[in-house]
C-alpha cells in the first residue's frame, strides 16, 4: 500500500532566535518504508536532527528569526501492515509483558488511568480479556463521546473528556488509552497521516499491546472511526500527546492553519473499513 503525503505549516515568528522542535516526518520502521521525502524551509535554516531509539520518532530543531516561517514536507511511503484475525488476540498479564511496554501501563500527563480505574472496571471489567475488550472501549467512546471540532485545548485530559463527553481525535485517543491502562492493557498515543480522514489533518489514534499466536505486538485502534487503520502512516509514538506534538515553539508565535494531505497510490477509498486487527509488526 503506497501513499503520497505531506504537510505545509506557516508561522509568524514574533521574536528573534525562537527555537522550534518539529515531529512531522514519517517514521522509518519495519512495516513502514519511506521511499522518498523532501523537507523545505522558507527561509532556509540549519537543522539539528534526533531520532529517538525507543520510539522511532524523528525530531528536528531550528531557530527562526522574526517574520514568516514556512515548512513543507512531502513523502512517498509504503505500508506493509499485518492484518490478523481479532479472535486470535489476547491480553497479556504483566508478568509476560516486554519491559518496554510496562511504561505504557502508568498514568501520564493527559492520561489519568489511576483516577479512571473504577469507571473502567465498572464499564469494561467483565468483558473477555482480548481484542474484543479494546474494541468495546472504542465502541463506547464512539457512542458516548461527541466529536466536536474546537471543543478542547492543549490542557484537556482524559478525565476532562469523560466529564465533558466531547472532544477531538487527540481526546478520544487519550480516553481510550486511559481506559486500557486502567484495565492493565499497555496502550500508547500515535500521531499519523490518516488515509480516508476527512477533512485531512494530523490524526491521533491509540495502540494497545496484545498477544497473538506468534507473540505480542502493538495493534492500532481509531475510536473516532474516521480513518482506515491499515492506512495510517505513523509520525510519532508516545505515552500521550505531550511526547508527539508536531510543533513545539519556545517563544511567541502566530499560527497559520496546517495543510495536511495524504492520497493512496494503489487503492481506492471505496468500501467499508477493515475489521481485521492491524499492526506494523506480526503477532
PyMOL commands that set and color helices and strands:
alter all, ss='L'
color gray80, all
select helices_A, chain A and resi 86-88+94-96+99-105+117-124+131-144+158-164+169-182+229-231+241-243
alter helices_A, ss='H'
color red, helices_A
select strands_A, chain A and resi 2-13+18-22+32-42+48-51+58-64+67-79+82-84+146-147+166-167+187-194+202-212+215-221+232-238+247-250+253-255+259-264+277-279
alter strands_A, ss='S'
color yellow, strands_A
deselect
rebuild
show_as cartoon
